[in-house]
Amino acid sequence: MNFIRTAFRVLLLAIVVAGLTACGQPGTRREQAPVVAPPAVNAEDGTPAPAHDEVAGWAAVESGIHGDATRGKALIAKYECNRCHAGTGQPAPDFLHQCVGCHQRIEARTLPFPKEKLDEWRRQTRHYITTPSLAALGRTLRPSWVVSFLHEPVKIRPHEEEWMPQLRIPESDARDMAAFLTMGAEAPRAASMADADAARGKEIVSRKGCFLCHEFTGASRADVTMEVPPMAAEAFATGHSQAPDLRITRARFRPDALAKWIRDPSSVRDGALMPALGLTEEEARDAAAYILSTPLAPEPPPEPPLVRLPVLERHVAYEEVAARVFRRSCTHCHADPGPNGDPGPGSTGGFGFAPRGVQLLSFPGTQLGFIADDGVRRSLFAREPALDRLGGTRLVAALVARHEEVAGRPVPEVRGMPMGLPGLSPEDIQLVETWVSEGAPRL
């Protein structure tokens, strides 16, 4: 699957290179009013309320974000951010706990295992191959956004299936972690765009090939011929997959750093995937003005609750569920203990979660249930009245809850699964629910 996605991206680039010609001249400069975002209003008393999507008053908002960086460093270790990210300030974990590092070695076929085994693993670990470094986040990201993202992650990269898992990070912890991750950054500066031309920026962003990689949900684009930036196919594929939706830039990115980033990303952060496009300083400011101020259509409404399918009118045994669901989406984190390897954070704990002992790799493992908050093992298949709206049992509820999380409706009673990935199809959930309704039989 990952190979197919990469091939598609390379093909896309080839088509663009063959079909587009570089043309279009910058328009005549016009006087433009300053870019000023309306202040957020407190609904209770009508006074201005801090909001991290303001542009004009962003410096005051960010200056009010305080946290304990020393405690934040310890929390980075507690939540094991180094299992997926570089630049955490923590030493690299041992190999068995390098989630992304292991995935990368499987993808590159550099692990000393037979080809057949690596091929099988590649299908199971096709996600989380590339993750951003957390080093020097404060140069580009707003502390208030880092706080909100750690507390309640949102999907920012529309071309990737995976996104930051929803860990149990309280806002107080998120503030301290953000303080550490943005430590040493320059103090926020006012980001006046009084001399920038957002209309011209729209033409520049559209012409310079930015939309080859980026989405800009809800924004209009200029009808101009697109230039193709000089990028190797593999670099393009990686950049395309990691490119965020520009819609969230106003909330996420430091307005005082955006123009410099657009002009030369590598001068702002080492290892930047985005290429320099040869823009002048004036063009970069115009592009920043467009991204920060162009009117956006309302966001689409969230997905409605998942409509569960009725249980199947046939027998379902463990092996069918294991082959179609567990081994494809679950057993990577919920394996059984063995003489070698790590059974996964869903079994032994990790990322701030206590050990739950959930084992789905074998039928006997499924019968062990999970370790509840009180330390007692309970069945994954027993009805829990608090979960009736989600399917009634812990296993089914976790699968339904993931759809709720993706729609922006986190479920306090249960963590959605698979974490950080799209929810399972209604048909796969139907299969699991049928198996559970039949007593979770082995045969």
C-alpha positions in Angstrom: 0.0 0.0 0.0 2.8 2.4 0.9 4.5 1.6 -2.4 1.3 2.2 -4.3 0.9 5.6 -2.6 4.5 6.6 -3.4 4.1 5.5 -7.0 0.9 7.5 -7.3 2.6 10.6 -6.1 5.5 10.1 -8.4 3.1 9.6 -11.3 1.2 12.7 -10.3 4.4 14.7 -10.4 5.3 13.3 -13.8 1.8 14.3 -15.1 2.2 17.8 -13.7 5.6 18.3 -15.2 4.5 17.1 -18.6 1.3 19.1 -18.7 2.1 22.4 -17.1 4.3 25.2 -18.4 5.8 27.9 -16.2 4.1 31.2 -17.1 2.2 34.1 -15.5 3.6 37.4 -14.4 3.0 39.1 -11.0 0.2 41.6 -11.1 0.5 45.3 -10.6 0.9 46.2 -7.0 -2.1 47.8 -5.4 -2.7 49.6 -2.1 -4.2 47.1 0.4 -5.7 47.6 3.8 -3.9 46.1 6.7 -4.6 42.4 7.5 -6.5 42.6 10.8 -8.5 39.7 12.2 -11.6 40.5 14.3 -11.1 39.9 18.0 -12.8 37.0 19.6 -15.6 37.9 22.0 -16.4 36.4 25.3 -20.0 35.3 25.1 -20.6 35.9 28.8 -19.7 39.6 29.1 -18.8 40.7 25.6 -15.1 41.4 26.4 -12.4 40.3 24.0 -11.3 36.7 24.7 -7.9 35.3 23.9 -8.1 32.9 20.9 -5.2 31.4 19.1 -6.6 32.1 15.6 -6.3 35.9 15.9 -3.6 37.5 13.8 -3.5 41.1 14.8 -3.5 40.4 18.5 -1.6 37.2 18.4 1.5 38.4 20.3 -0.6 39.3 23.4 -2.3 36.0 23.3 0.9 34.0 23.1 2.6 36.1 25.8 -0.2 34.9 28.1 0.6 31.2 27.6 2.7 30.1 30.6 4.0 26.7 31.5 6.7 25.0 33.5 9.3 23.9 31.0 11.2 21.8 33.5 8.1 19.8 34.3 7.3 19.7 30.6 10.6 17.9 29.8 9.7 15.2 32.3 6.3 14.9 30.8 7.8 14.5 27.3 9.5 11.4 28.8 6.3 10.2 30.5 4.3 10.3 27.3 7.2 8.7 25.4 7.2 11.3 22.6 10.6 10.0 21.5 9.1 6.7 20.4 7.8 8.5 17.3 9.6 11.9 17.2 13.1 13.2 17.0 14.0 16.5 18.7 12.3 15.7 22.0 15.3 16.4 24.2 15.2 12.7 25.3 17.6 10.0 24.4 16.5 7.6 21.7 14.7 4.6 23.1 15.9 1.0 22.7 15.0 -0.5 19.3 12.0 -2.4 20.6 10.4 0.9 21.6 11.3 2.9 18.5 7.9 2.8 16.8 8.7 5.0 13.8 12.3 3.8 13.6 11.2 0.2 13.4 8.6 1.1 10.8 11.3 2.8 8.7 13.6 -0.2 8.9 10.8 -2.5 7.9 9.9 -0.2 5.0 13.5 -0.1 3.9 13.8 -3.9 4.3 17.0 -3.4 6.5 15.8 -5.7 9.3 17.6 -9.1 9.2 14.4 -11.2 8.5 13.2 -13.2 5.5 11.6 -11.2 2.7 8.3 -12.9 3.2 8.2 -11.8 6.8 9.2 -8.3 6.0 6.5 -8.1 3.3 3.9 -9.2 5.8 5.1 -6.6 8.3 5.2 -3.8 5.7 1.5 -4.3 5.2 0.9 -4.0 8.9 3.2 -1.0 9.5 2.6 1.1 6.5 1.6 4.1 8.7 3.9 6.3 10.8 6.9 6.1 8.5 7.5 9.9 8.6 6.8 12.1 11.6 8.0 15.6 12.2 10.9 16.5 14.5 9.9 18.4 17.6 13.1 20.4 17.7 12.8 24.2 17.7 9.0 24.1 17.3 8.8 27.6 18.8 10.4 29.1 15.6 7.3 28.3 13.6 4.4 27.2 15.8 2.3 29.1 18.3 2.5 27.9 21.9 -1.3 28.2 22.3 -1.8 25.9 19.3 0.8 23.3 20.6 -1.2 23.3 23.9 -4.5 22.7 22.2 -3.0 20.1 19.8 -1.4 18.0 22.6 -4.6 18.2 24.6 -6.9 17.4 21.7 -5.2 16.5 18.4 -6.7 17.4 15.1 -5.8 16.1 11.7 -3.5 18.6 9.9 -2.1 16.5 7.0 -5.0 15.6 4.7 -2.8 13.4 2.5 -1.9 11.0 5.3 -4.2 8.5 6.9 -2.5 8.7 10.2 -2.5 11.6 12.7 -1.4 12.2 16.3 -3.1 9.7 18.6 -5.4 11.1 21.2 -3.4 10.5 24.4 -4.7 11.4 27.8 -2.8 14.7 28.2 -4.6 17.1 30.5 -4.4 20.8 29.5 -2.1 21.5 32.4 0.4 18.9 31.2 0.0 20.2 27.6 0.9 23.7 28.8 4.1 22.5 30.4 5.0 20.4 27.5 4.4 23.3 25.1 6.6 25.5 27.3 9.5 23.0 26.9 9.0 22.4 23.2 8.9 26.1 22.4 11.6 27.1 24.9 14.2 29.6 23.6 12.0 30.9 20.8 11.9 34.6 20.0 9.3 36.6 21.8 6.1 37.1 19.8 6.2 40.2 17.6 3.2 42.0 16.1 2.6 40.8 12.6 1.4 43.8 10.6 0.7 43.1 7.0 -0.1 46.8 6.1 2.1 46.8 3.0 1.2 43.3 1.8 -1.2 42.6 -1.0 -3.3 39.5 -0.3 -4.8 39.5 -3.8 -1.4 39.3 -5.3 -0.4 36.7 -2.8 -3.3 34.5 -4.0 -1.9 34.6 -7.5 1.6 33.8 -6.3 0.6 30.9 -4.1 -1.6 29.5 -6.9 1.1 30.0 -9.6 4.1 28.7 -7.6 2.8 25.2 -7.2 2.0 25.4 -3.5 -1.3 23.4 -4.2 0.6 20.5 -5.6 1.3 19.6 -1.9 -1.0 21.7 0.2 -4.8 21.8 0.5 -6.4 25.1 1.5 -9.8 24.1 2.6 -12.5 26.7 2.0 -10.2 29.2 0.2 -10.5 30.4 -3.4 -7.5 30.0 -5.7 -6.3 32.1 -8.6 -7.0 30.7 -12.1 -3.4 30.7 -13.3 -1.0 28.3 -14.9 1.0 26.4 -12.2 4.7 26.2 -12.1 6.3 23.0 -10.9 9.0 23.4 -8.3 12.3 21.5 -9.0 11.9 18.5 -6.6 13.1 15.0 -6.9 10.2 12.5 -7.1 10.9 10.9 -3.7 11.2 14.4 -2.0 7.9 15.4 -3.6 6.2 12.3 -2.4 7.3 12.9 1.2 6.6 16.6 1.1 3.1 15.9 -0.4 2.3 13.5 2.4 3.5 15.8 5.1 2.0 19.1 3.8 -0.6 20.5 6.2 -3.9 22.1 5.2 -3.2 25.8 5.0 -6.6 26.5 6.6 -5.2 25.9 10.0 -2.2 28.2 9.5 -3.9 31.1 11.3 -4.3 29.0 14.4 -1.0 27.1 14.1 1.8 29.2 12.7 3.5 32.2 14.1 2.4 35.1 11.9 5.7 36.9 12.4 7.6 33.9 10.9 5.3 32.9 8.1 6.8 35.2 5.3 10.3 34.1 6.1 9.2 30.4 6.1 7.5 30.8 2.8 10.6 32.4 1.2 13.2 29.9 2.6 11.9 27.2 5.0 15.4 25.8 5.7 16.6 29.1 7.1 13.9 28.8 9.7 14.1 25.1 10.7 16.7 22.6 9.8 15.4 19.7 7.7 12.4 21.5 6.3 10.6 19.4 3.7 9.2 22.4 1.9 11.4 23.8 -0.9 12.4 27.4 -1.4 10.4 28.7 -4.4 12.6 31.6 -5.4 10.3 34.3 -4.1 11.3 37.8 -3.3 10.7 39.1 0.2 7.8 41.1 -1.1 6.2 38.1 -2.8 6.6 36.0 0.4 4.8 38.7 2.4 2.0 38.8 -0.1 1.7 35.1 0.0 1.6 35.2 3.8 -1.1 37.9 3.7 -3.3 35.7 1.4 -2.9 32.6 3.7 -3.6 34.7 6.8 -6.5 36.8 5.6 -8.3 35.3 2.6 -12.0 34.6 3.4 -12.7 31.0 4.1 -15.9 29.1 3.6 -17.4 27.6 6.7 -16.0 24.2 7.7 -18.2 21.3 6.6 -20.3 19.9 9.4 -18.9 17.0 11.4 -19.7 13.5 10.3 -23.0 12.2 11.9 -22.7 9.3 14.3 -21.8 5.9 12.8 -24.9 3.9 11.9 -24.0 0.3 13.0 -25.1 -2.5 10.8 -27.3 -5.3 12.2 -25.4 -8.4 13.2 -24.9 -11.0 10.5 -27.3 -13.9 10.2 -24.5 -16.4 10.0 -21.8 -17.8 12.3 -18.5 -15.9 12.8 -15.5 -17.6 14.4 -12.3 -16.0 15.8 -10.1 -16.8 12.8 -12.3 -14.8 10.4 -12.2 -11.8 12.8 -8.5 -12.2 13.3 -7.7 -12.3 9.6 -10.0 -9.5 8.6 -9.6 -7.1 11.5 -7.3 -8.0 14.4 -4.2 -8.8 12.3 -4.7 -5.8 10.0 -5.4 -3.1 12.6 -5.0 -4.3 16.2 -2.3 -6.9 16.9 0.6 -4.5 16.3 -0.2 -2.8 19.6 -2.2 -5.6 21.2 0.1 -8.7 20.8 0.7 -11.6 23.2 3.8 -11.7 25.5 6.5 -13.9 24.0 10.2 -14.7 24.6 11.3 -11.9 22.3 9.9 -8.5 21.3 7.4 -6.1 22.9 3.8 -7.1 22.9 2.9 -3.5 22.3 1.7 -0.5 24.3 -1.9 -1.8 24.2 -0.7 -4.7 26.3 2.2 -3.5 28.5 1.3 0.2 28.5 3.0 3.2 27.0 2.5 6.8 25.8 1.2 7.6 29.3 -1.3 4.8 29.4 -1.3 2.2 32.1 -0.9 -1.5 31.1 -4.2 -2.9 29.9 -3.1 -6.4 29.0 -5.3 -6.5 25.8 -4.0 -9.4 23.7 -5.7 -10.0 20.3 -3.0 -12.0 18.5 -4.4 -15.4 19.7 -7.8 -16.7 20.7 -6.7 -17.4 24.3 -5.4 -13.8 24.5 -8.8 -12.4 23.7 -10.3 -14.3 26.5 -8.1 -12.5 29.1 -10.0 -9.3 28.7 -8.4 -6.0 29.9 -7.1 -4.5 33.1 -9.6 -1.9 34.3 -8.7 1.3 36.2 -9.2 -0.6 39.5 -6.6 -3.2 38.5 -9.1 -6.0 38.0 -9.3 -7.9 34.7 -12.6 -7.6 33.0 -14.1 -9.1 29.8 -13.9 -7.3 26.5 -17.2 -8.9 25.6 -19.3 -8.3 28.7 -22.1 -5.7 28.4 -21.4 -2.4 30.1 -24.6 -0.2 30.4 -22.5 3.0 30.1 -21.4 1.9 26.6 -24.8 0.9 25.3 -24.9 3.7 22.8 -21.6 2.6 21.4 -22.4 -1.1 21.1 -22.5 -2.2 24.7 -19.2 -4.1 25.0 -15.7 -2.7 25.5 -14.4 -4.1 22.3 -17.2 -2.9 20.0 -17.4 0.4 21.8 -13.7 1.2 21.2 -14.2 0.7 17.4 -17.4 2.9 17.3 -15.7 5.5 19.5 -13.0 6.1 17.0 -15.6 7.4 14.5 -16.8 9.8 17.2 -13.2 11.0 17.8 -12.6 11.6 14.1 -15.8 13.7 14.0 -14.6 15.8 16.9 -16.7 14.2 19.5 -14.3 12.4 21.9 -15.9 9.7 24.1 -14.9 9.9 27.8 -15.9 6.4 28.6 -13.5 4.6 26.2 -10.6 5.4 23.9 -11.3 5.0 20.2 -9.4 2.3 18.3 -7.4 2.1 16.1 -5.6 5.1 17.7 -4.5 7.8 15.3 -6.0 6.0 12.3 -9.3 6.1 10.4 -12.1 4.2 12.0 -12.9 0.7 10.7 -15.5 0.2 8.1 -19.1 -0.4 9.2 -18.8 -3.9 7.7 -15.7 -4.7 9.8 -17.4 -3.5 12.9 -20.4 -5.5 12.0 -18.2 -8.6 11.8 -16.7 -8.0 15.2 -20.0 -7.3 16.8 -21.5 -10.4 15.3 -18.7 -12.5 16.8 -19.1 -10.9 20.2 -22.9 -11.4 20.1 -22.3 -15.1 19.5 -20.2 -15.4 22.6 -16.8 -14.8 20.8 -16.4 -18.4 19.8 -13.1 -19.9 18.8 -14.5 -22.1 16.1 
